Amino acid sequence: MTKPHRHCAVCGTPIPPKETVCSDKCEKLMIDRQRKVMRTRRIIYAVFAVFIIIWLYIMLRGQI
Ligand SMILES: [Zn+2]
């Protein structure tokens, strides 16, 4: 049986359960990736907000 372990979130190397990544290099890569994901998410939210504003505008205009 294999001991409980995790895999590096970046390269997949087996690591101790309390670790998230295997090395400083992978940690840096993971932070970079998270930053990119966060930026993408912010853009998606912004586009979504614009759509809601346009939808509200159309709805309100339709009622008048
Ligand atoms: Zn790694």
N, CA, C, O and the ligand as a Tripos MOL2 file, in Angstrom:
@<TRIPOS>MOLECULE
protein
  257   255    65     0     0
PROTEIN
NO_CHARGES

@<TRIPOS>ATOM
      1 N           0.8440   -1.2200    0.0000 N.3       1 MET1
      2 CA          0.0000    0.0000    0.0000 C.3       1 MET1
      3 C           0.8660    1.2510    0.0000 C.2       1 MET1
      4 O           1.9200    1.2890    0.6340 O.2       1 MET1
      5 N           0.4220    2.2500   -0.7010 N.am      2 THR2
      6 CA          1.1980    3.4940   -0.7270 C.3       2 THR2
      7 C           0.8200    4.3690    0.4540 C.2       2 THR2
      8 O          -0.3290    4.3760    0.8960 O.2       2 THR2
      9 N           1.7930    5.0990    0.9570 N.am      3 LYS3
     10 CA          1.5560    6.0200    2.0690 C.3       3 LYS3
     11 C           0.7080    7.1810    1.5780 C.2       3 LYS3
     12 O           0.7570    7.5170    0.3940 O.2       3 LYS3
     13 N          -0.0750    7.8080    2.4660 N.am      4 PRO4
     14 CA         -0.8670    8.9620    2.0080 C.3       4 PRO4
     15 C           0.0550   10.0630    1.5000 C.2       4 PRO4
     16 O           1.0030   10.4600    2.1780 O.2       4 PRO4
     17 N          -0.2270   10.5320    0.3390 N.am      5 HIS5
     18 CA          0.5900   11.6030   -0.2210 C.3       5 HIS5
     19 C          -0.2210   12.4200   -1.2140 C.2       5 HIS5
     20 O          -1.3070   12.0250   -1.6370 O.2       5 HIS5
     21 N           0.3300   13.5490   -1.5660 N.am      6 ARG6
     22 CA         -0.3020   14.3960   -2.5800 C.3       6 ARG6
     23 C           0.6290   14.4990   -3.7700 C.2       6 ARG6
     24 O           1.7590   14.0140   -3.7360 O.2       6 ARG6
     25 N           0.1490   15.1290   -4.8090 N.am      7 HIS7
     26 CA          1.0060   15.3670   -5.9580 C.3       7 HIS7
     27 C           1.2030   16.8630   -6.0970 C.2       7 HIS7
     28 O           0.2960   17.6540   -5.8360 O.2       7 HIS7
     29 N           2.3900   17.2340   -6.5070 N.am      8 CYS8
     30 CA          2.6940   18.6430   -6.7550 C.3       8 CYS8
     31 C           1.6370   19.2250   -7.6900 C.2       8 CYS8
     32 O           1.3260   18.6390   -8.7270 O.2       8 CYS8
     33 N           1.0890   20.3790   -7.3180 N.am      9 ALA9
     34 CA          0.0160   20.9820   -8.1080 C.3       9 ALA9
     35 C           0.5100   21.4290   -9.4840 C.2       9 ALA9
     36 O          -0.2930   21.6960  -10.3770 O.2       9 ALA9
     37 N           1.8150   21.5090   -9.6500 N.am     10 VAL10
     38 CA          2.3760   22.0020  -10.9100 C.3      10 VAL10
     39 C           2.8920   20.8510  -11.7740 C.2      10 VAL10
     40 O           2.4770   20.7020  -12.9230 O.2      10 VAL10
     41 N           3.7970   20.0360  -11.2230 N.am     11 CYS11
     42 CA          4.4380   19.0170  -12.0560 C.3      11 CYS11
     43 C           3.9740   17.5960  -11.7460 C.2      11 CYS11
     44 O           4.3090   16.6730  -12.4890 O.2      11 CYS11
     45 N           3.2090   17.3940  -10.6640 N.am     12 GLY12
     46 CA          2.6570   16.0790  -10.3780 C.3      12 GLY12
     47 C           3.5630   15.1410   -9.6050 C.2      12 GLY12
     48 O           3.2170   13.9760   -9.4120 O.2      12 GLY12
     49 N           4.7270   15.6250   -9.1520 N.am     13 THR13
     50 CA          5.6340   14.8030   -8.3590 C.3      13 THR13
     51 C           4.9920   14.4740   -7.0060 C.2      13 THR13
     52 O           4.4160   15.3630   -6.3790 O.2      13 THR13
     53 N           5.0770   13.2290   -6.5440 N.am     14 PRO14
     54 CA          4.5320   12.9050   -5.2190 C.3      14 PRO14
     55 C           5.2390   13.7130   -4.1290 C.2      14 PRO14
     56 O           6.4650   13.8150   -4.1160 O.2      14 PRO14
     57 N           4.4470   14.2880   -3.2150 N.am     15 ILE15
     58 CA          4.9830   15.1300   -2.1420 C.3      15 ILE15
     59 C           4.2700   14.7930   -0.8400 C.2      15 ILE15
     60 O           3.2100   14.1670   -0.8690 O.2      15 ILE15
     61 N           4.8320   15.1970    0.3180 N.am     16 PRO16
     62 CA          4.1500   14.9490    1.5960 C.3      16 PRO16
     63 C           2.7790   15.6380    1.6320 C.2      16 PRO16
     64 O           2.5930   16.6770    0.9990 O.2      16 PRO16
     65 N           1.8110   15.0570    2.3780 N.am     17 PRO17
     66 CA          0.4330   15.5740    2.3630 C.3      17 PRO17
     67 C           0.3020   17.0450    2.7330 C.2      17 PRO17
     68 O          -0.6190   17.7150    2.2630 O.2      17 PRO17
     69 N           1.2140   17.5690    3.5750 N.am     18 LYS18
     70 CA          1.0350   18.9610    4.0050 C.3      18 LYS18
     71 C           1.6090   19.9660    3.0120 C.2      18 LYS18
     72 O           1.3880   21.1700    3.1390 O.2      18 LYS18
     73 N           2.3440   19.4650    2.0240 N.am     19 GLU19
     74 CA          2.8920   20.3630    1.0110 C.3      19 GLU19
     75 C           1.8940   20.5470   -0.1370 C.2      19 GLU19
     76 O           1.0180   19.7070   -0.3440 O.2      19 GLU19
     77 N           2.0300   21.6330   -0.8710 N.am     20 THR20
     78 CA          1.1740   21.8490   -2.0360 C.3      20 THR20
     79 C           1.9740   21.6480   -3.3140 C.2      20 THR20
     80 O           1.4690   21.1340   -4.3120 O.2      20 THR20
     81 N           3.2430   22.0670   -3.2580 N.am     21 VAL21
     82 CA          4.1120   21.9180   -4.4200 C.3      21 VAL21
     83 C           5.4330   21.2960   -3.9860 C.2      21 VAL21
     84 O           5.7120   21.2080   -2.7900 O.2      21 VAL21
     85 N           6.2490   20.8620   -4.9470 N.am     22 CYS22
     86 CA          7.4720   20.1320   -4.6090 C.3      22 CYS22
     87 C           8.6720   21.0460   -4.4140 C.2      22 CYS22
     88 O           9.6260   20.6750   -3.7300 O.2      22 CYS22
     89 N           8.6370   22.2530   -5.0150 N.am     23 SER23
     90 CA          9.8160   23.1110   -4.9290 C.3      23 SER23
     91 C           9.4430   24.5830   -5.0340 C.2      23 SER23
     92 O           8.3080   24.9320   -5.3600 O.2      23 SER23
     93 N          10.4280   25.4440   -4.7480 N.am     24 ASP24
     94 CA         10.1880   26.8920   -4.8620 C.3      24 ASP24
     95 C           9.8170   27.2690   -6.2960 C.2      24 ASP24
     96 O           8.9990   28.1570   -6.5350 O.2      24 ASP24
     97 N          10.4470   26.5620   -7.2490 N.am     25 LYS25
     98 CA         10.1890   26.8420   -8.6600 C.3      25 LYS25
     99 C           8.7180   26.5730   -8.9900 C.2      25 LYS25
    100 O           8.0620   27.3640   -9.6670 O.2      25 LYS25
    101 N           8.2190   25.4360   -8.4950 N.am     26 CYS26
    102 CA          6.8340   25.0790   -8.7570 C.3      26 CYS26
    103 C           5.8900   26.0270   -8.0180 C.2      26 CYS26
    104 O           4.8110   26.3520   -8.5130 O.2      26 CYS26
    105 N           6.3050   26.4660   -6.8310 N.am     27 GLU27
    106 CA          5.4670   27.3900   -6.0750 C.3      27 GLU27
    107 C           5.3050   28.6930   -6.8570 C.2      27 GLU27
    108 O           4.2120   29.2490   -6.9590 O.2      27 GLU27
    109 N           6.4310   29.1610   -7.4080 N.am     28 LYS28
    110 CA          6.3930   30.3960   -8.2010 C.3      28 LYS28
    111 C           5.4680   30.2260   -9.4110 C.2      28 LYS28
    112 O           4.6750   31.1080   -9.7420 O.2      28 LYS28
    113 N           5.5960   29.0600  -10.0600 N.am     29 LEU29
    114 CA          4.7560   28.7650  -11.2310 C.3      29 LEU29
    115 C           3.2830   28.7330  -10.8500 C.2      29 LEU29
    116 O           2.4280   29.2210  -11.5890 O.2      29 LEU29
    117 N           2.9930   28.1440   -9.6710 N.am     30 MET30
    118 CA          1.6090   28.0330   -9.2230 C.3      30 MET30
    119 C           1.0300   29.4220   -8.9380 C.2      30 MET30
    120 O          -0.1100   29.7100   -9.3010 O.2      30 MET30
    121 N           1.8280   30.2840   -8.2840 N.am     31 ILE31
    122 CA          1.3700   31.6450   -7.9850 C.3      31 ILE31
    123 C           1.1000   32.3980   -9.2900 C.2      31 ILE31
    124 O           0.1050   33.1120   -9.4100 O.2      31 ILE31
    125 N           1.9900   32.2290  -10.2530 N.am     32 ASP32
    126 CA          1.8080   32.8580  -11.5710 C.3      32 ASP32
    127 C           0.5060   32.4020  -12.2050 C.2      32 ASP32
    128 O          -0.2570   33.1990  -12.7490 O.2      32 ASP32
    129 N           0.2710   31.0890  -12.1210 N.am     33 ARG33
    130 CA         -0.9220   30.5130  -12.7190 C.3      33 ARG33
    131 C          -2.1780   31.0490  -12.0350 C.2      33 ARG33
    132 O          -3.1540   31.4090  -12.6930 O.2      33 ARG33
    133 N          -2.1360   31.0980  -10.6740 N.am     34 GLN34
    134 CA         -3.2950   31.5940   -9.9250 C.3      34 GLN34
    135 C          -3.5740   33.0440  -10.2660 C.2      34 GLN34
    136 O          -4.7250   33.4610  -10.3870 O.2      34 GLN34
    137 N          -2.4810   33.8180  -10.4210 N.am     35 ARG35
    138 CA         -2.6440   35.2290  -10.7660 C.3      35 ARG35
    139 C          -3.3410   35.3660  -12.1140 C.2      35 ARG35
    140 O          -4.2150   36.2130  -12.2970 O.2      35 ARG35
    141 N          -2.9320   34.5120  -13.0550 N.am     36 LYS36
    142 CA         -3.5150   34.5470  -14.3960 C.3      36 LYS36
    143 C          -4.9880   34.1520  -14.3420 C.2      36 LYS36
    144 O          -5.8280   34.7650  -15.0000 O.2      36 LYS36
    145 N          -5.2910   33.1200  -13.5480 N.am     37 VAL37
    146 CA         -6.6810   32.6620  -13.4050 C.3      37 VAL37
    147 C          -7.5220   33.7740  -12.7910 C.2      37 VAL37
    148 O          -8.6510   34.0180  -13.2160 O.2      37 VAL37
    149 N          -6.9590   34.4520  -11.7790 N.am     38 MET38
    150 CA         -7.6960   35.5280  -11.1170 C.3      38 MET38
    151 C          -7.9800   36.6690  -12.0850 C.2      38 MET38
    152 O          -9.0630   37.2540  -12.0660 O.2      38 MET38
    153 N          -7.0030   36.9810  -12.9300 N.am     39 ARG39
    154 CA         -7.1880   38.0510  -13.9080 C.3      39 ARG39
    155 C          -8.2870   37.6700  -14.9010 C.2      39 ARG39
    156 O          -9.1560   38.4820  -15.2210 O.2      39 ARG39
    157 N          -8.2390   36.4190  -15.3850 N.am     40 THR40
    158 CA         -9.2430   35.9270  -16.3270 C.3      40 THR40
    159 C         -10.6210   35.9790  -15.6900 C.2      40 THR40
    160 O         -11.5970   36.3720  -16.3290 O.2      40 THR40
    161 N         -10.6970   35.5690  -14.3950 N.am     41 ARG41
    162 CA        -11.9700   35.5600  -13.6980 C.3      41 ARG41
    163 C         -12.5300   36.9710  -13.5930 C.2      41 ARG41
    164 O         -13.7310   37.1880  -13.7550 O.2      41 ARG41
    165 N         -11.6420   37.9370  -13.3180 N.am     42 ARG42
    166 CA        -12.0660   39.3280  -13.2010 C.3      42 ARG42
    167 C         -12.6440   39.8270  -14.5300 C.2      42 ARG42
    168 O         -13.6350   40.5560  -14.5520 O.2      42 ARG42
    169 N         -12.0090   39.4240  -15.6330 N.am     43 ILE43
    170 CA        -12.4940   39.8340  -16.9590 C.3      43 ILE43
    171 C         -13.8710   39.2240  -17.2000 C.2      43 ILE43
    172 O         -14.7680   39.8950  -17.7100 O.2      43 ILE43
    173 N         -14.0410   37.9570  -16.8350 N.am     44 ILE44
    174 CA        -15.3340   37.2820  -17.0210 C.3      44 ILE44
    175 C         -16.4150   38.0060  -16.2120 C.2      44 ILE44
    176 O         -17.5160   38.2440  -16.7090 O.2      44 ILE44
    177 N         -16.0880   38.3580  -14.9520 N.am     45 TYR45
    178 CA        -17.0530   39.0720  -14.1120 C.3      45 TYR45
    179 C         -17.4060   40.4230  -14.7270 C.2      45 TYR45
    180 O         -18.5670   40.8310  -14.7210 O.2      45 TYR45
    181 N         -16.4060   41.1080  -15.2540 N.am     46 ALA46
    182 CA        -16.6360   42.4210  -15.8600 C.3      46 ALA46
    183 C         -17.5740   42.2930  -17.0590 C.2      46 ALA46
    184 O         -18.5040   43.0860  -17.2100 O.2      46 ALA46
    185 N         -17.3300   41.2950  -17.9090 N.am     47 VAL47
    186 CA        -18.1720   41.0700  -19.0850 C.3      47 VAL47
    187 C         -19.5960   40.7290  -18.6300 C.2      47 VAL47
    188 O         -20.5750   41.2160  -19.1950 O.2      47 VAL47
    189 N         -19.6880   39.8920  -17.6110 N.am     48 PHE48
    190 CA        -20.9700   39.4790  -17.0540 C.3      48 PHE48
    191 C         -21.7340   40.6990  -16.5290 C.2      48 PHE48
    192 O         -22.9290   40.8460  -16.7840 O.2      48 PHE48
    193 N         -21.0390   41.5690  -15.7960 N.am     49 ALA49
    194 CA        -21.6540   42.7810  -15.2430 C.3      49 ALA49
    195 C         -22.1780   43.6680  -16.3670 C.2      49 ALA49
    196 O         -23.2770   44.2150  -16.2640 O.2      49 ALA49
    197 N         -21.4030   43.8160  -17.4370 N.am     50 VAL50
    198 CA        -21.8190   44.6300  -18.5780 C.3      50 VAL50
    199 C         -23.0930   44.0450  -19.1890 C.2      50 VAL50
    200 O         -24.0170   44.7810  -19.5380 O.2      50 VAL50
    201 N         -23.1360   42.7280  -19.3140 N.am     51 PHE51
    202 CA        -24.3200   42.0700  -19.8790 C.3      51 PHE51
    203 C         -25.5490   42.3230  -19.0110 C.2      51 PHE51
    204 O         -26.6370   42.5830  -19.5260 O.2      51 PHE51
    205 N         -25.3720   42.2460  -17.6940 N.am     52 ILE52
    206 CA        -26.5000   42.4730  -16.7820 C.3      52 ILE52
    207 C         -26.9820   43.9160  -16.9110 C.2      52 ILE52
    208 O         -28.1860   44.1710  -16.9240 O.2      52 ILE52
    209 N         -26.0490   44.8550  -17.0060 N.am     53 ILE53
    210 CA        -26.4160   46.2680  -17.1460 C.3      53 ILE53
    211 C         -27.1940   46.4740  -18.4450 C.2      53 ILE53
    212 O         -28.2160   47.1590  -18.4560 O.2      53 ILE53
    213 N         -26.7130   45.8850  -19.5340 N.am     54 ILE54
    214 CA        -27.4050   46.0070  -20.8230 C.3      54 ILE54
    215 C         -28.7960   45.3780  -20.7270 C.2      54 ILE54
    216 O         -29.7750   45.9390  -21.2190 O.2      54 ILE54
    217 N         -28.8720   44.2030  -20.0850 N.am     55 TRP55
    218 CA        -30.1500   43.4980  -19.9330 C.3      55 TRP55
    219 C         -31.1320   44.3470  -19.1190 C.2      55 TRP55
    220 O         -32.2940   44.5000  -19.4960 O.2      55 TRP55
    221 N         -30.6470   44.9010  -17.9900 N.am     56 LEU56
    222 CA        -31.4880   45.7710  -17.1560 C.3      56 LEU56
    223 C         -31.9680   46.9690  -17.9490 C.2      56 LEU56
    224 O         -33.1320   47.3620  -17.8640 O.2      56 LEU56
    225 N         -31.0680   47.5390  -18.7130 N.am     57 TYR57
    226 CA        -31.4000   48.7170  -19.5230 C.3      57 TYR57
    227 C         -32.5240   48.3860  -20.5090 C.2      57 TYR57
    228 O         -33.4780   49.1460  -20.6710 O.2      57 TYR57
    229 N         -32.3790   47.2260  -21.1620 N.am     58 ILE58
    230 CA        -33.3950   46.7960  -22.1310 C.3      58 ILE58
    231 C         -34.7280   46.5320  -21.4130 C.2      58 ILE58
    232 O         -35.7860   46.9380  -21.8950 O.2      58 ILE58
    233 N         -34.6710   45.8510  -20.2630 N.am     59 MET59
    234 CA        -35.8790   45.5260  -19.4920 C.3      59 MET59
    235 C         -36.5930   46.8000  -19.0520 C.2      59 MET59
    236 O         -37.8080   46.9230  -19.2050 O.2      59 MET59
    237 N         -35.8380   47.7360  -18.5100 N.am     60 LEU60
    238 CA        -36.4250   48.9800  -18.0060 C.3      60 LEU60
    239 C         -37.0150   49.8000  -19.1410 C.2      60 LEU60
    240 O         -38.0710   50.4170  -18.9950 O.2      60 LEU60
    241 N         -36.3250   49.7990  -20.2660 N.am     61 ARG61
    242 CA        -36.8200   50.5470  -21.4170 C.3      61 ARG61
    243 C         -38.1260   49.9460  -21.9500 C.2      61 ARG61
    244 O         -39.0090   50.6600  -22.4250 O.2      61 ARG61
    245 N         -38.2220   48.6200  -21.8590 N.am     62 GLY62
    246 CA        -39.3990   47.9250  -22.3300 C.3      62 GLY62
    247 C         -40.6310   48.2470  -21.5070 C.2      62 GLY62
    248 O         -41.7560   48.1720  -22.0000 O.2      62 GLY62
    249 N         -40.4090   48.6120  -20.2220 N.am     63 GLN63
    250 CA        -41.5450   48.8800  -19.3210 C.3      63 GLN63
    251 C         -42.1130   50.2830  -19.4980 C.2      63 GLN63
    252 O         -43.2510   50.5530  -19.1160 O.2      63 GLN63
    253 N         -41.3180   51.1650  -20.0730 N.am     64 ILE64
    254 CA        -41.7940   52.5410  -20.2030 C.3      64 ILE64
    255 C         -42.6660   52.6900  -21.4610 C.2      64 ILE64
    256 O         -43.1620   53.7800  -21.7440 O.2      64 ILE64
    257 ZN          6.5810   20.3680   -8.8150 Zn       65 ZN65
@<TRIPOS>BOND
     1     1     2 1
     2     2     3 1
     3     3     4 2
     4     3     5 am
     5     5     6 1
     6     6     7 1
     7     7     8 2
     8     7     9 am
     9     9    10 1
    10    10    11 1
    11    11    12 2
    12    11    13 am
    13    13    14 1
    14    14    15 1
    15    15    16 2
    16    15    17 am
    17    17    18 1
    18    18    19 1
    19    19    20 2
    20    19    21 am
    21    21    22 1
    22    22    23 1
    23    23    24 2
    24    23    25 am
    25    25    26 1
    26    26    27 1
    27    27    28 2
    28    27    29 am
    29    29    30 1
    30    30    31 1
    31    31    32 2
    32    31    33 am
    33    33    34 1
    34    34    35 1
    35    35    36 2
    36    35    37 am
    37    37    38 1
    38    38    39 1
    39    39    40 2
    40    39    41 am
    41    41    42 1
    42    42    43 1
    43    43    44 2
    44    43    45 am
    45    45    46 1
    46    46    47 1
    47    47    48 2
    48    47    49 am
    49    49    50 1
    50    50    51 1
    51    51    52 2
    52    51    53 am
    53    53    54 1
    54    54    55 1
    55    55    56 2
    56    55    57 am
    57    57    58 1
    58    58    59 1
    59    59    60 2
    60    59    61 am
    61    61    62 1
    62    62    63 1
    63    63    64 2
    64    63    65 am
    65    65    66 1
    66    66    67 1
    67    67    68 2
    68    67    69 am
    69    69    70 1
    70    70    71 1
    71    71    72 2
    72    71    73 am
    73    73    74 1
    74    74    75 1
    75    75    76 2
    76    75    77 am
    77    77    78 1
    78    78    79 1
    79    79    80 2
    80    79    81 am
    81    81    82 1
    82    82    83 1
    83    83    84 2
    84    83    85 am
    85    85    86 1
    86    86    87 1
    87    87    88 2
    88    87    89 am
    89    89    90 1
    90    90    91 1
    91    91    92 2
    92    91    93 am
    93    93    94 1
    94    94    95 1
    95    95    96 2
    96    95    97 am
    97    97    98 1
    98    98    99 1
    99    99   100 2
   100    99   101 am
   101   101   102 1
   102   102   103 1
   103   103   104 2
   104   103   105 am
   105   105   106 1
   106   106   107 1
   107   107   108 2
   108   107   109 am
   109   109   110 1
   110   110   111 1
   111   111   112 2
   112   111   113 am
   113   113   114 1
   114   114   115 1
   115   115   116 2
   116   115   117 am
   117   117   118 1
   118   118   119 1
   119   119   120 2
   120   119   121 am
   121   121   122 1
   122   122   123 1
   123   123   124 2
   124   123   125 am
   125   125   126 1
   126   126   127 1
   127   127   128 2
   128   127   129 am
   129   129   130 1
   130   130   131 1
   131   131   132 2
   132   131   133 am
   133   133   134 1
   134   134   135 1
   135   135   136 2
   136   135   137 am
   137   137   138 1
   138   138   139 1
   139   139   140 2
   140   139   141 am
   141   141   142 1
   142   142   143 1
   143   143   144 2
   144   143   145 am
   145   145   146 1
   146   146   147 1
   147   147   148 2
   148   147   149 am
   149   149   150 1
   150   150   151 1
   151   151   152 2
   152   151   153 am
   153   153   154 1
   154   154   155 1
   155   155   156 2
   156   155   157 am
   157   157   158 1
   158   158   159 1
   159   159   160 2
   160   159   161 am
   161   161   162 1
   162   162   163 1
   163   163   164 2
   164   163   165 am
   165   165   166 1
   166   166   167 1
   167   167   168 2
   168   167   169 am
   169   169   170 1
   170   170   171 1
   171   171   172 2
   172   171   173 am
   173   173   174 1
   174   174   175 1
   175   175   176 2
   176   175   177 am
   177   177   178 1
   178   178   179 1
   179   179   180 2
   180   179   181 am
   181   181   182 1
   182   182   183 1
   183   183   184 2
   184   183   185 am
   185   185   186 1
   186   186   187 1
   187   187   188 2
   188   187   189 am
   189   189   190 1
   190   190   191 1
   191   191   192 2
   192   191   193 am
   193   193   194 1
   194   194   195 1
   195   195   196 2
   196   195   197 am
   197   197   198 1
   198   198   199 1
   199   199   200 2
   200   199   201 am
   201   201   202 1
   202   202   203 1
   203   203   204 2
   204   203   205 am
   205   205   206 1
   206   206   207 1
   207   207   208 2
   208   207   209 am
   209   209   210 1
   210   210   211 1
   211   211   212 2
   212   211   213 am
   213   213   214 1
   214   214   215 1
   215   215   216 2
   216   215   217 am
   217   217   218 1
   218   218   219 1
   219   219   220 2
   220   219   221 am
   221   221   222 1
   222   222   223 1
   223   223   224 2
   224   223   225 am
   225   225   226 1
   226   226   227 1
   227   227   228 2
   228   227   229 am
   229   229   230 1
   230   230   231 1
   231   231   232 2
   232   231   233 am
   233   233   234 1
   234   234   235 1
   235   235   236 2
   236   235   237 am
   237   237   238 1
   238   238   239 1
   239   239   240 2
   240   239   241 am
   241   241   242 1
   242   242   243 1
   243   243   244 2
   244   243   245 am
   245   245   246 1
   246   246   247 1
   247   247   248 2
   248   247   249 am
   249   249   250 1
   250   250   251 1
   251   251   252 2
   252   251   253 am
   253   253   254 1
   254   254   255 1
   255   255   256 2
@<TRIPOS>SUBSTRUCTURE
     1 MET1         2 RESIDUE 1 A MET
     2 THR2         6 RESIDUE 1 A THR
     3 LYS3        10 RESIDUE 1 A LYS
     4 PRO4        14 RESIDUE 1 A PRO
     5 HIS5        18 RESIDUE 1 A HIS
     6 ARG6        22 RESIDUE 1 A ARG
     7 HIS7        26 RESIDUE 1 A HIS
     8 CYS8        30 RESIDUE 1 A CYS
     9 ALA9        34 RESIDUE 1 A ALA
    10 VAL10       38 RESIDUE 1 A VAL
    11 CYS11       42 RESIDUE 1 A CYS
    12 GLY12       46 RESIDUE 1 A GLY
    13 THR13       50 RESIDUE 1 A THR
    14 PRO14       54 RESIDUE 1 A PRO
    15 ILE15       58 RESIDUE 1 A ILE
    16 PRO16       62 RESIDUE 1 A PRO
    17 PRO17       66 RESIDUE 1 A PRO
    18 LYS18       70 RESIDUE 1 A LYS
    19 GLU19       74 RESIDUE 1 A GLU
    20 THR20       78 RESIDUE 1 A THR
    21 VAL21       82 RESIDUE 1 A VAL
    22 CYS22       86 RESIDUE 1 A CYS
    23 SER23       90 RESIDUE 1 A SER
    24 ASP24       94 RESIDUE 1 A ASP
    25 LYS25       98 RESIDUE 1 A LYS
    26 CYS26      102 RESIDUE 1 A CYS
    27 GLU27      106 RESIDUE 1 A GLU
    28 LYS28      110 RESIDUE 1 A LYS
    29 LEU29      114 RESIDUE 1 A LEU
    30 MET30      118 RESIDUE 1 A MET
    31 ILE31      122 RESIDUE 1 A ILE
    32 ASP32      126 RESIDUE 1 A ASP
    33 ARG33      130 RESIDUE 1 A ARG
    34 GLN34      134 RESIDUE 1 A GLN
    35 ARG35      138 RESIDUE 1 A ARG
    36 LYS36      142 RESIDUE 1 A LYS
    37 VAL37      146 RESIDUE 1 A VAL
    38 MET38      150 RESIDUE 1 A MET
    39 ARG39      154 RESIDUE 1 A ARG
    40 THR40      158 RESIDUE 1 A THR
    41 ARG41      162 RESIDUE 1 A ARG
    42 ARG42      166 RESIDUE 1 A ARG
    43 ILE43      170 RESIDUE 1 A ILE
    44 ILE44      174 RESIDUE 1 A ILE
    45 TYR45      178 RESIDUE 1 A TYR
    46 ALA46      182 RESIDUE 1 A ALA
    47 VAL47      186 RESIDUE 1 A VAL
    48 PHE48      190 RESIDUE 1 A PHE
    49 ALA49      194 RESIDUE 1 A ALA
    50 VAL50      198 RESIDUE 1 A VAL
    51 PHE51      202 RESIDUE 1 A PHE
    52 ILE52      206 RESIDUE 1 A ILE
    53 ILE53      210 RESIDUE 1 A ILE
    54 ILE54      214 RESIDUE 1 A ILE
    55 TRP55      218 RESIDUE 1 A TRP
    56 LEU56      222 RESIDUE 1 A LEU
    57 TYR57      226 RESIDUE 1 A TYR
    58 ILE58      230 RESIDUE 1 A ILE
    59 MET59      234 RESIDUE 1 A MET
    60 LEU60      238 RESIDUE 1 A LEU
    61 ARG61      242 RESIDUE 1 A ARG
    62 GLY62      246 RESIDUE 1 A GLY
    63 GLN63      250 RESIDUE 1 A GLN
    64 ILE64      254 RESIDUE 1 A ILE
    65 ZN65       257 GROUP 0 **** ****
